[in-house]
Amino acid sequence: MPALIGHAGILRELRALALSDEPPHALLFAGPEGSGRRLLALEYAKMLNCAGTDAARSAPGAALPCGACRSCRLVDDGAHPDVLTLAPGDSLCKPRAGDSAHPRHPDSRDIRICQVRGLIDAVARYPFEARYRLVMVDPAHRLARDASNSLLKTLEEPPGHTAITLISSAPESILETILSRCRRIDVRLVARAEIEAGLVARGFEPALATRAAEAARGRPGVALDFAADPDLIDARGRLLERCARVAGERTRERFEYAAELAERWRRDRTQAAPELDAWEAFWERELRRSSLQQRAEPEIVRQNMDALKAVEQCRVDLLTNVVPRTAFELMLLSFPRRTLDVTTEEEPAAYA
């Protein structure tokens, strides 16, 4: 069974790149959370190092990756010594020579220059057993500025046995000098029917697969989470109910809600992310409703589109270290007032 749901076109592109005489040394997988960006990067790692790569060059129809060789199995198990991840925290951290006082930073929210120093040291050596060492920078938009500048030289003059994949939901937050050195692959939303079929193929009941695929809004990874824990779908429904209530409230109540969101963000950023997803789904639903009305009012359609843009701007603001409460307040004040029937039902969106 394929590890991925959807993205057949991207897989074909990656196959062609892996079989080329000089595979690109840097790829950027840009797309929403849960869309499959990291799995695509891992598929690329398998394609580059699969035992069947040479056979695939002479037989265009041959499967690549094979999924059965030692290299493919190690990648699938997360145990390949030449597939590395650079992420916020302590991964690949290498203090400067003689810096015995370098503090540990397991809870860092950014990828630091000391970690990029470790990446540079790792890629300077030949791979342990693979043809190509692959490093995933995830999420790439958390690269600190000095870390980004330090990474530039490696992107400009990479070792021939190295591939670097940047993974990001906010590529606009990455330095342009970094972006210009990467081949960009846009990982888009997947059709609902394709996600549903993928869930059924993985053994989930058809009714649950339908619910999970609809709630995931085109993101296969989210759909898998929903199918594995249906309570998450119910929790999302409650968030949509709250969105409907807040949309009908005035400024004072919205400020109170912004303060609550900011406090949750301060304690644990992952707690606020589902709420932003719910707001995005809420305004997408309102946009569909307003656009499909027999006599659509252009002003209402415009307001709903502006509300969607406000959610996206809030995500960007939070990533660029705008004060969280200010970011949430600006988002909520940008929303039009809607007095609606509270419902968790959503009109299906194809995301084709």
N, C-alpha and C positions, 0 to 999 in steps of 0.2 A: 504494500500500500504506500502511495507517495506520502512523504512527510508533509507536503504542502497541500493546501486547498487553493486551487486557482493559480493564476500567474503563469499559464503555459507559455505565453509570448516571451516573458522575461526569462524563463528557463531555456527557451530556444536561443535567446540572445546570449545568455551566459555560456551555453554549450559551445556556441560559435567562438566566443572569446577564449574559452579554455583550450580549444583546439587550434587556435591561431599560433603562428610562429612566435609572436611576441605578445602574450596576454597583457592587458593594461595593468600597470603597477598600482593604480589607485582607483577604486570605485566608490561612489556615494549612493547608498540606498536611501532614498528620501520618500517618506510616506507616513501615514498615521500610525499611532501605536496600535499594535495588534494586527497589522496588515500583512505581516509575514516577512518583514525586512531582514531580521536576523536569520531566519530559516533559509532565506535566499542566499545570504552570505555563506552560510554553512554548506549549502548545496554547491556553491561555487568552489569552496575549499575541496569538496569531494571530487568535483569535476577536474580540478587542476591536478589532483594526486591519485586519481583512481587507477587501478592496475589495468583497466580496460581502455585507457585514453589512447594508446597507440592503435589498438584495434579499431576504435571509433573513427580514427583519422582515415583509415582505409575502407571502413564500412559505415557510410553515413547513417544507416538505420540502426546501428548498434546502440544499446542502452548506455547512457552516460549520465550520472555515475551508475556503476553496476549495483552498488548497495551491499555487495557481499564480500568484497576483498577486505584485507586487513585495514587499509587506510580508511575505507568507507565506514567500516564498523567502529573504528576508533573515533571518528568524527561524530557518528551517531551517538556514541556512549559519552561524548564530552571528554574523552581521554586522549586525544591526539596531542603529542608533545609539540607539534609544529603549528597548532591552531591556538592562538593566544587572544585574550580579550583585554583591552585597555578600557577601564571604566572608573568612575569616581570611587575613591577609596584608596587602598594601598596597592592595587595591582601594578606589577612591574616597577614599583618605586625603587629608585636608585639614588641615594644621597650623593652629593659631591664628594670627591675623594678627601678624606680627612675630616668630614663633617660628622663627627660622632654624636653630636647633639641634635641631629635631624629628628624631629618629632614624628611619631606615627600619626596617620590621619585616616583611620578606617571609615569615619563618618563624613569625610569631605564630600561636598556637593559638586565639586568641580574636578576635572582631570588636570593634575598639576604638572609643572615643568619637570619635577623629579621623576614622574611616571613616564613622560615622553623620553627622558634620558634613558630610562630602563628599556623602552621600546627600541630606541636607536641602538643600544648595546645588543639587544636580542637579535635584531635583523642583520647586524654586522657579521654574525656567525652563520655558518652554513646550517641548514636544517638538520635535525637529528636523523630523520629517515624519509622525509617527503621531498618531492621535487620543488615544491614551493611552500615556504612558511607563510601562513595567512594570519594577519593581525586585524581583529575587529575593534574599531574605536566606537564604543557604544555607551551613551549617546554622544555623538561628535559635537553637538552644540554646547556640551558642558566643558569643552576645552577652554581653559583659561587663556587669556591673550598671550602671555609669555610662553605657554605650552604650545599654542598654535604657531607662534613664530619659530619655536624650536623644531616643530615638526616639518616646517616648510622645506628645509634642505633635504630631508629624507625623501619627501615627495618629489623634489626636483631631480635628485640623483639616487634613486632607490637601488639597492642591490638586486641583481638579476633574478635571485631566487626568492623574492619577496613580493607579496601582494597585500596591500592595505585596503581594508573596506571600512568606510565611514558609514555609520547608521544614524539617521536623524529624523525626527518628526518636525524639526524647525530649522531647515537648511538656511533660511534667511538670517539666522543668528550666527552662522559660521563665517569666518573671514573670507572675503572674496578671493584673496590670494590662495587660500586653501581650496575653495570651490573650483577655481580655474585649473587646478592640477588634477582634478578627478573626473573620470567619466561618470556622468550622472545617470542613474536608473530610477525612474519615478515608479514607486510601488503604489498602485492605485487600489481603490476599493474593489471588492469582488462581487459579482452578481449574486443576489440572494439565493436563487435556485441552485447555483453552483456550490455555495456554502452548505445549503440544506442537503444536497446529494452527498457532499463530502462527509457530513456528520452521520448520515444514514449508513454510508459505507464503513464508518468506524464503529458501528454497532448501536448507535443511539436510536431510540424509538422515533418513528417519523413525526409524531405530534410534537415531541420535545425538540426535534431537529428544526421543525418549522418555527416554533417559538424562539429558539435560540438564534436562528438565522435572521429573523425579523428584528430581534432586539439588538443584534450585533452591528447593524448598519454598515454592512459591507466589509467587516473586519474578521477574517477567519479565526485569528487567535482569540478574540473576544468571544466569538461563537462557541469555540471549544470550551472556554471557561464557563460560559452559561450552561452548556449542555452537561458538563461535569458537575455543576452545582446549580440546579434550577432555582434555589433560593436567591441567587444573584439577580435573576430576571425579576422576581417579585420586589427585591430591593430597588431595582431600577424603576419599576412602576411607581413605587412610593416617591422616588425622587422626581419623577415627572409630575406627580400630583402636587408636590411642593412647588415646582416651577410654575404650575398653573396658578397656585395661590399667590405666589410672590408677584407674578405678572399683573395681578389685579390690585396690588397694594400700592400705597403712596410712598413718598420719599423717605419718611421716617422709618417705616418698616423695612424698606430696602437697605437703609444704612445699618440697621440692626443686623440684618441678614449678612451684609458684607463684613461686619465685624466678626460674626460667628465663623464665616468662611475663612477669614484671615487667621483667626486663632487656630482653626483646624489645620490650615496650611503650615502654620508655625510649628505645631506639634508633629505633624506627619504629612508631608506633601501628598502622599498617595491618597489621603482621605478626601482631599478636595477634588482630585482629578475626576472621579465618577460624576460629581456634581456638574463640572464643566461639560462633560460628555452629555449629561441629561439636558442641560440648557441648549446645547447644540441640536440635540434630537428634537427638543420642544420647538425651537424656532424653525427647524427644517419642516416639521409638521405644519406649523402655521403658514409657512411660505407655500407649501403644497396646497393647503386649503384655500388660501387667498388667490393663488394663481389659477386654480381649477374652477373657481366660482363662475357661473354663467356670465355675470357682469362684474368681472374683477375690478377692484378699485386700485388704480396705480399707486396711490399714496400708501395704502395698506401693504401692498406688495413691497414697496420700497422700504417701509419701516421694518418689515420682517427680514429683508435682506441686510439692512443696517444692523439689526440685532445679531444676526449670524456673524457679521464682520466684527462686532463688539466682543463676541465670545473668543474669536480667533485672536483679536488684539490683546485680550486679557491673557491668553496663553503666552503670547510673545512677551508681554510686559513682565510676567512672572519669571520667564526665563532670562530676562535682561536685568533682573534685580530691581525692578520697580517695587516700591513699598507695597506688600501684598494687599493691605487694606485699601490703599489708593487704587490699585489695579481692579479689585473687585467692585469698589464704589463706582469707578468710571464705567465698568461694564454694565452694572445694574441701572445707572442713570441713563445709559444709552438705550435701554429697552423701552419700547412703547408700552402704554398701559393697556392691558387686555383683561376684560372681565369675561371669563370663560367657564363653561361647564367642566368640572374637574373630571378627567378621564385618563386612564393609562393606555387606552387603545391608540394604536398608531396606524395610519394608512401605510400599507407596505410600499417600500421604495426598492426599486430594482437594483440600483447601484451597478448598472451594466456599463 
